[in-house]
Structures are given as C-alpha cells and as structure tokens.
Amino acid sequence: MTLKKLAELSGTSIGTVSKAFSGSHEISEKTREKIFNIAKDRGCFDKFYKAPRNKPLIALLFPEPESEYYGREIGILERELN
C-alpha cells in the first residue's frame, strides 16, 4: 500500500493523506478519520502513522562530526540540551 493508493481509495490527494498522517491541522477531522479508517481496513495504518513526539526534535549539521573540535562541540551541546 502506498500513499498514492490511499489517496485514490479515499478520493483525496497524496498531500492530504500525508498531512493526515503527520497530524496537520490543514485538513478536517472527518477527512483524517476517513483516511485512517481505510488505512486500518487495509492493514497499513501503522506503516504510515507516526505518533506525536513528547520531546522536541533538534537536528544539528556539522561538516566533520568525527573531528576532535566538532566532536567536543557536539558533546557540549548534548550536555546542555539534556
């Protein structure tokens, strides 16, 4: 099962299906429920549903994370964030 197939079955767009599973407030609860019911009936709900996170997600990009300097900086940031 793909997002495209779920979109076809629910009469919506792929974007709407994606927004339903990401918890977007841009679509109605009625539409979300329709999409979720189809996904559950087809056995693919768990494949696409991602539960909301309890903690914020922070992504850091470093050019050389293995280097001594950046490794030390990453360690400092990690300790401060915890």
C-alpha positions as CSV (number, residue, x, y, z in Angstrom):
1,M,0.0,0.0,0.0
2,T,1.3,3.4,-0.9
3,L,0.2,7.0,-0.1
4,K,-0.9,7.2,-3.7
5,K,-3.2,4.2,-3.4
6,L,-4.6,5.5,-0.1
7,A,-5.3,8.9,-1.8
8,E,-7.1,7.1,-4.6
9,L,-9.2,5.0,-2.2
10,S,-10.1,8.0,-0.1
11,G,-10.8,10.3,-3.0
12,T,-8.1,12.8,-1.8
13,S,-4.7,13.9,-2.9
14,I,-1.4,12.3,-1.8
15,G,-0.6,15.6,0.0
16,T,-3.9,15.3,2.0
17,V,-3.0,11.7,3.0
18,S,0.4,12.8,4.1
19,K,-1.0,15.6,6.1
20,A,-3.4,13.3,7.8
21,F,-0.7,11.1,9.0
22,S,1.6,13.9,10.1
23,G,-1.2,15.5,12.2
24,S,-1.5,18.6,10.2
25,H,-4.3,21.0,11.2
26,E,-4.9,21.9,7.5
27,I,-7.3,19.0,7.0
28,S,-10.6,18.3,8.7
29,E,-11.1,15.6,11.3
30,K,-13.7,14.0,9.0
31,T,-11.2,13.6,6.2
32,R,-8.5,12.4,8.6
33,E,-10.9,9.8,10.0
34,K,-11.9,8.6,6.5
35,I,-8.2,8.1,5.5
36,F,-7.3,6.4,8.8
37,N,-10.2,4.0,8.6
38,I,-9.2,3.0,5.0
39,A,-5.6,2.5,6.2
40,K,-6.7,0.4,9.2
41,D,-9.0,-1.7,7.0
42,R,-6.1,-2.3,4.5
43,G,-3.7,-3.1,7.3
44,C,-1.3,-0.3,6.6
45,F,-2.1,2.3,9.3
46,D,1.0,1.5,11.4
47,K,3.2,1.8,8.3
48,F,2.3,5.5,7.9
49,Y,1.2,6.7,11.3
50,K,3.9,8.4,13.4
51,A,2.8,9.2,17.0
52,P,3.4,12.7,18.1
53,R,6.7,13.2,19.9
54,N,6.7,14.2,23.6
55,K,10.1,16.0,23.2
56,P,11.1,18.5,20.5
57,L,13.4,17.2,17.8
58,I,16.6,19.1,17.2
59,A,18.8,18.4,14.2
60,L,22.4,19.6,14.0
61,L,24.6,19.5,10.9
62,F,28.3,19.6,11.3
63,P,30.8,19.4,8.4
64,E,33.1,16.9,10.2
65,P,31.3,15.3,13.2
66,E,34.2,12.9,13.7
67,S,36.8,15.7,14.1
68,E,38.1,16.5,17.6
69,Y,36.7,20.1,17.5
70,Y,33.2,19.3,16.3
71,G,33.0,16.2,18.5
72,R,33.7,18.3,21.5
73,E,31.1,20.9,20.4
74,I,28.5,18.1,19.9
75,G,29.2,16.8,23.4
76,I,28.8,20.3,24.9
77,L,25.5,20.8,23.1
78,E,24.2,17.4,24.1
79,R,25.0,18.0,27.8
80,E,23.4,21.5,27.7
81,L,20.3,20.2,26.0
82,N,19.9,17.3,28.4
